[in-house]
Amino acid sequence: MLSRIADVLVPAVGRLSVTTDADADADTALAPGSIIAANHTSLADPAIVLAALRRLGAEPVVMAAAGLWRVPLLGRVLAGGGHIPVLRGDRRAAAALDTAAEALERGRLILIYAEGGLPRRKDAAEAAPGPFRSGLARLAERTGAPVVPVGHAGARRVTSGGLGKQLAGLATAPLRRPDLHVHVGTPLRLTGDCQARTARARTAVTNAWRTAAAHLDDSSPIAA
């Protein structure tokens, strides 16, 4: 249901386009039991990524902050879709990896934001992914699942900054119709220790983000 909702709402707030690496068509890049790792820039980007993946025939389970399950209606949608709450900064956070591993074993796709949170910047500029936490590398090592790097750009032109700016951005997006682009990279198998796995995943997601950002119009700023 969450993917279907995103597929309806996202075209109303911007012009969404999707690309894949030449050797990463939808059938091979988004194989059952894969981990999808995406950059995290805005409250709007999960919807944008889900809408893009649905165009490619994929409807992943999302690992997201547990607080979202307390939001009326959204919490019911998340729970009903089997999405996975992550209790950040809590010893119970490891349970989310257990649930994700079980879902991968059943052939589900898992969407994870390895940065672990949103950037603190208030501007609408694009920027490369921040440091990754270790959860992605640990999940990939535990399950042997391939990791699909996904980069997206444009979401900060829908929502970014403080609460007032975010509400204004969301309200005016249907009139502004910013470019939104998602790029799906070639799946990779992470090897080495946890640090090496994490670094390789971040590099792949960064490369996918650069490809996505290059598809935005010239008025989209890129942060230094």
C-alpha positions in Angstrom: 0.0 0.0 0.0 2.8 2.4 0.9 4.4 2.0 -2.6 1.0 2.5 -4.3 0.3 5.7 -2.3 3.8 7.0 -3.2 3.2 6.2 -6.8 0.0 8.4 -6.8 1.3 11.3 -4.7 4.8 11.9 -6.1 3.9 12.8 -9.6 1.6 15.5 -8.1 4.6 17.3 -6.5 7.3 17.0 -9.2 8.6 15.5 -12.4 9.9 12.0 -11.5 12.3 10.2 -13.8 14.2 6.9 -13.3 17.3 5.4 -14.8 19.4 2.3 -14.2 23.0 1.3 -15.0 23.3 -0.2 -18.4 23.9 -3.6 -16.9 21.3 -3.3 -14.1 17.9 -3.7 -15.6 15.0 -4.1 -13.3 14.9 -7.9 -13.5 18.5 -8.3 -12.4 19.1 -5.3 -10.3 16.1 -5.8 -8.1 16.2 -9.5 -7.6 14.2 -11.0 -4.7 16.1 -11.0 -1.4 18.2 -7.9 -2.2 19.1 -5.0 0.0 18.4 -1.5 -1.5 20.6 1.2 -0.1 19.6 4.8 -0.8 20.9 8.2 0.2 18.7 10.1 2.7 18.2 13.9 2.2 14.6 14.9 2.9 11.4 13.8 4.5 10.1 13.5 0.9 12.7 11.1 -0.4 11.2 7.8 0.9 8.1 8.4 -1.1 10.1 9.4 -4.2 12.3 6.3 -4.0 9.3 4.0 -3.5 7.5 5.6 -6.4 10.5 5.1 -8.6 11.1 1.5 -7.6 7.4 0.7 -8.2 7.9 1.8 -11.8 10.6 -0.9 -12.0 8.2 -3.5 -10.5 9.7 -3.5 -7.0 7.8 -2.8 -3.7 10.4 -3.1 -0.9 10.0 -3.3 2.9 11.3 -0.1 4.4 13.5 0.2 7.5 12.5 3.5 9.1 12.6 5.5 12.3 10.2 3.9 14.9 8.6 7.2 15.6 6.8 7.1 12.3 4.7 4.3 13.6 3.1 6.8 16.1 1.9 9.0 13.3 -1.9 8.5 12.8 -2.8 6.6 9.6 0.8 6.4 8.5 1.6 4.1 11.4 -1.2 1.8 10.3 0.0 1.7 6.8 3.5 0.9 7.9 2.4 -1.8 10.2 0.1 -3.3 7.7 2.8 -3.4 5.0 5.3 -5.2 7.2 7.7 -2.3 7.3 10.4 -2.4 9.9 10.7 0.1 12.8 14.2 1.0 13.9 14.7 2.2 17.5 17.8 4.4 17.0 20.1 4.7 19.9 18.4 1.8 21.7 19.8 -1.6 22.4 16.6 -3.0 20.8 17.7 -1.5 17.4 19.5 -4.9 16.7 16.0 -6.5 16.5 15.4 -4.6 13.4 18.2 -6.4 11.6 16.8 -9.7 12.8 13.4 -8.8 11.2 15.1 -7.6 8.0 17.1 -10.8 7.7 13.9 -12.8 8.0 12.3 -10.7 5.3 15.3 -11.2 3.0 15.1 -15.0 3.5 11.4 -14.8 2.4 12.5 -13.1 -0.8 11.5 -9.6 0.1 13.4 -6.5 -0.9 14.7 -4.3 2.0 15.1 -0.5 1.6 17.6 0.8 4.1 19.0 4.3 4.7 22.5 3.6 6.0 23.2 7.2 7.0 20.7 6.7 9.8 19.1 10.1 9.6 18.6 13.3 7.8 21.3 15.9 7.2 21.2 19.0 9.5 21.5 21.4 6.6 18.6 23.8 6.1 19.3 24.7 2.4 17.8 23.0 -0.6 21.1 22.1 -2.3 22.1 18.6 -3.2 25.0 17.0 -1.4 26.8 13.7 -1.3 25.7 11.0 1.2 27.0 11.5 4.7 28.8 8.8 6.7 27.2 5.4 6.8 26.4 3.5 9.9 27.3 -0.2 10.2 23.8 -1.7 10.0 23.9 -2.1 6.2 27.3 -3.9 6.2 26.2 -6.2 9.1 23.0 -7.1 7.4 24.7 -7.9 4.1 27.4 -10.0 5.9 24.8 -11.9 7.9 22.5 -12.7 4.9 24.9 -12.7 1.9 22.3 -10.6 0.1 23.4 -8.3 -2.8 23.3 -4.6 -2.2 21.6 -2.4 -4.8 22.9 1.2 -4.6 20.3 3.8 -5.3 20.9 7.5 -5.6 18.2 10.2 -5.8 18.2 13.9 -6.2 15.6 16.7 -6.1 13.8 15.7 -2.9 15.2 18.7 -1.0 13.4 21.0 -3.4 10.1 19.5 -2.1 10.9 19.6 1.6 14.0 20.9 3.4 14.9 23.2 6.3 12.7 24.0 9.3 9.1 23.0 9.8 7.7 26.2 8.2 9.9 25.9 5.2 9.1 22.3 4.8 5.3 22.9 4.9 5.7 25.8 2.4 7.8 23.7 0.1 5.3 20.8 0.1 2.4 23.2 -0.5 4.1 24.9 -3.4 5.7 21.9 -5.0 2.6 21.1 -7.2 3.0 24.5 -8.8 6.8 24.5 -9.0 7.0 20.9 -10.1 10.7 20.3 -9.4 12.7 17.7 -11.2 13.1 14.4 -9.1 15.4 11.8 -10.4 16.3 8.3 -9.0 19.1 6.2 -10.4 19.5 2.4 -9.7 23.1 1.2 -9.8 24.6 -2.3 -10.4 24.1 -4.7 -7.5 27.3 -5.5 -5.6 28.5 -8.1 -3.1 30.1 -6.5 -0.1 33.3 -8.1 1.1 36.0 -7.4 3.7 35.6 -6.3 7.3 32.7 -4.1 8.4 34.5 -0.9 7.7 35.5 -1.9 4.2 31.9 -3.1 3.5 30.5 0.2 4.7 33.0 2.3 2.7 32.3 0.3 -0.5 28.5 0.7 -0.1 28.8 4.4 0.6 31.0 4.9 -2.6 28.4 3.0 -4.7 25.5 5.0 -3.4 27.5 8.2 -3.8 28.1 7.3 -7.5 24.4 6.6 -8.0 23.6 10.0 -6.4 26.0 11.8 -8.7 24.3 10.2 -11.7 20.9 11.2 -10.3 22.0 14.8 -9.6 23.3 15.2 -13.2 19.8 14.6 -14.5 18.4 17.7 -12.6 17.9 21.0 -14.4 20.6 23.6 -14.2 18.9 25.6 -11.4 19.4 22.8 -8.9 22.3 23.8 -6.7 25.0 21.2 -5.6 26.5 21.8 -2.2 30.3 22.0 -1.9 
